[in-house]
Structures are given as C-alpha cells and as structure tokens.
Amino acid sequence: MKAKRTLSSYVLLVGVMGLSIVGGVLAYQIYSAAVKSQTTPEQKEIIKSIDGSISQAVIDNLKGRTVYSETELEQNLTVEVTPEPTIATIAATPIASPSATIPINDE
C-alpha cells in the first residue's frame, strides 16, 4: 500500500516554493537596479566630462576681478522701494464718476 503524505509536508513544499519565488524576484530587482543607468541618452550627450585641467585664461580672469568690501557693497547696492498700494488707498480711489453711470429706467 502507498504511504500518504501529511498536510504539513505540503505546507512545507508550498512555503519553500514561495520563498524561492520571492527570493528570485528580489535578486532580479537588485540586479536590474545595479545594471540600469540613471541618465537618459539625451543627458549623456549633454554631459561634459571633467578632465581636471583649468585653462590659464580662467585663472587670469579670477585674479583680475575686483574685490569689494561689505561697506562698499552696502553703499552701491541701495534700492529704493516704492510703497505698495494698501486696502485703504485702493478704497479711497474713485472707481467711476457720477456722470459715467448708466441710468436705469423703471417702467
């Protein structure tokens, strides 16, 4: 006579198969994230490589710049601010004159 399998062996078999599927999907996600590039082809064309060399013209330009102190900046950068209209000034301005009103005929 053939021996019967118990229910616990089937639960163990389904559990092991489920864990192997989840492990396979997780391994694939990790692999695809590691291999996948984050830059698009358009970005790859635009990006310039950094070679680490600075031309002498750039260095001369930086040396020739004028350095301003904080007090000189405060004197040269004064900005006049015009007051914004408030609700009181808007309410005080007339919207329409009496001659511009349209008469209403009550018939």
Secondary structure, 3 states (H helix, E strand, C coil): CCCCCCHHHHHHHHHHHHHHHHHHHHHHHHHHHHHCCCCCHHHHHHCCCCCCCCCHHHHHHHHCCCCCCHHHHHHHCCCCCCCCCCHHHHHHCCCCCHHHCCCCCCC
